[in-house]
């Protein structure tokens, strides 16, 4: 199986950095981001929800990722992410 390349658009990368910096549980944020990267690189549709208009959502607590899949380029573009508040 050929993997996907996962890229974070600048807004998403900045948001991830901001969430990590402000978090009291930095290791949980880092673990979630790493786990999401692994999921998105191997099988981005398997644990994700299709929202429409080429937009998908993946939740790996405490983070929620919004992304598009560019199948022809084997690319996953993370466009936004938010901290999940329980």
TAMO-V166345 format. One record per backbone hydrogen bond with DSSP energy under -0.5 kcal/mol. CO is the residue of the C=O (numbers start at 1). NH is the residue of the N-H. E is the energy in kcal/mol with one decimal. If there is no record, write none. Layout:
co:CO nh:NH e:E
co:CO nh:NH e:E
//
This chain:
co:4 nh:6 e:-0.5
co:5 nh:7 e:-0.5
co:5 nh:76 e:-3.0
co:7 nh:9 e:-0.5
co:7 nh:78 e:-3.2
co:9 nh:13 e:-2.4
co:10 nh:14 e:-2.4
co:11 nh:15 e:-2.2
co:12 nh:16 e:-2.5
co:13 nh:17 e:-2.1
co:14 nh:18 e:-2.3
co:15 nh:19 e:-2.8
co:16 nh:20 e:-2.5
co:17 nh:21 e:-2.6
co:18 nh:22 e:-2.1
co:19 nh:23 e:-1.0
co:20 nh:23 e:-0.7
co:25 nh:28 e:-0.6
co:25 nh:29 e:-1.8
co:26 nh:30 e:-2.5
co:27 nh:31 e:-2.5
co:28 nh:32 e:-2.3
co:29 nh:33 e:-2.4
co:30 nh:34 e:-2.4
co:31 nh:35 e:-2.6
co:32 nh:36 e:-2.6
co:33 nh:37 e:-2.2
co:34 nh:38 e:-1.9
co:35 nh:39 e:-2.4
co:36 nh:40 e:-3.0
co:37 nh:41 e:-1.8
co:38 nh:42 e:-1.4
co:39 nh:43 e:-2.6
co:40 nh:44 e:-0.6
co:41 nh:4 e:-3.3
co:43 nh:46 e:-0.9
co:43 nh:47 e:-0.6
co:45 nh:48 e:-0.9
co:49 nh:51 e:-0.5
co:49 nh:57 e:-2.1
co:52 nh:55 e:-1.6
co:55 nh:51 e:-3.0
co:55 nh:52 e:-1.1
co:56 nh:67 e:-2.1
co:57 nh:49 e:-2.6
co:58 nh:60 e:-0.6
co:58 nh:65 e:-3.4
co:60 nh:63 e:-2.7
co:62 nh:84 e:-3.2
co:63 nh:60 e:-2.4
co:64 nh:82 e:-2.2
co:65 nh:58 e:-2.4
co:66 nh:79 e:-2.1
co:66 nh:80 e:-1.5
co:67 nh:56 e:-2.8
co:68 nh:70 e:-0.5
co:68 nh:77 e:-2.5
co:69 nh:71 e:-0.9
co:70 nh:73 e:-1.0
co:70 nh:74 e:-0.8
co:70 nh:75 e:-1.9
co:71 nh:74 e:-1.0
co:74 nh:5 e:-2.7
co:75 nh:70 e:-3.6
co:76 nh:7 e:-2.9
co:76 nh:78 e:-0.6
co:77 nh:68 e:-2.0
co:77 nh:79 e:-0.7
co:78 nh:9 e:-2.8
co:80 nh:66 e:-2.9
co:82 nh:64 e:-2.5
co:83 nh:85 e:-0.6
co:84 nh:86 e:-0.6
//
